[in-house]
Amino acid sequence: MDREQDMGLNISFTPISLCDSSPNVSFLLLLHHLCSLSPNPQPGTEMVMVDEIPFPPQIEKAKPLCLLGHGITDIEIHFLQIKFTAIGVYLDPEIVGHLQQWKNKSAEELAKDDDFFEALISAPGEKFLRIVVIKEIKGSQYGVQLESAVRDRLVDVDQYEEEEEEALEKVVEFFQSKYFKKDSVIAFHFPATSPTAEIVFTAEGKEESKITVENANVVKMIQKWYLGGTRGVSPTTISSLANTLATKLSI
């Protein structure tokens, strides 16, 4: 799966704590603005449709996170497009405050700038990826794809040691027995408070299963697989994020 992509928002960044005992009106207005600007809303609903799959514009984790990018993974064989998954990228809106170096850059410039996406991945703030299956595959196939992508990235920066190999093997084993039916969901949660990742798999008629990845190098490379700029698994998702964040950074 080497082949491995619009939104608009205009804000200025002000750090705001969600731990205050009283509601912060400015933050609530900001959040409403961010989450109401998702593209392609289904008429009469607040859902964003990604290849006919609904994604909520906002989810609640440790903080409210907004859908700031979406896309698909696909491949073309003999002029036939085969779609595998739909992707939603949910981010803490405050992350934009750490990207001011790219203020007033165009979406096209951002999409080609791997340093920008490196900064996005490294920025403190909660991140959540929601991956919905379009074409049924075995979980073992997905696990092998993830393993190959993460291992190659670790090798490139000379970080593939025994600890990383063991952590990656556990992730592969987690997916080994799964079957990805259509509309199954793989979720990756990257909390702001620790360099870990929780992976959750849900499928109709099956009990939810989850695993926590505690190796920081592996966690970062999983993020890079989906959010890694020109090397990301989904060009449409990268393009969507670039469009959103370029508009957001234009003020």
Buried (B, 14 or more C-beta within 10 A) or exposed (E): BEEBBBBBBEBEBEEBEEEEEEEEEEBEEBBBBBBEBBBEBEEEEEBBBBBEBBBBBBBEBEBBBBBBBBBBBBBEEEEEEEEBBBBBBBBBBBBBBBBEEBEEBEBEEBBEBBEBBBBBBEBEBBBBBBBBBBEEBBBBEBBBBBBBBBBBBBEEEEBBEEBBBEBBEBBBEBBEEBEBEEBBBBBBBBBBEEBBBBBBBBBEEEEEBEBEBEBBBBBBBBBBBBBBBEBBBBBBBBBBBBBBBBBBBBE
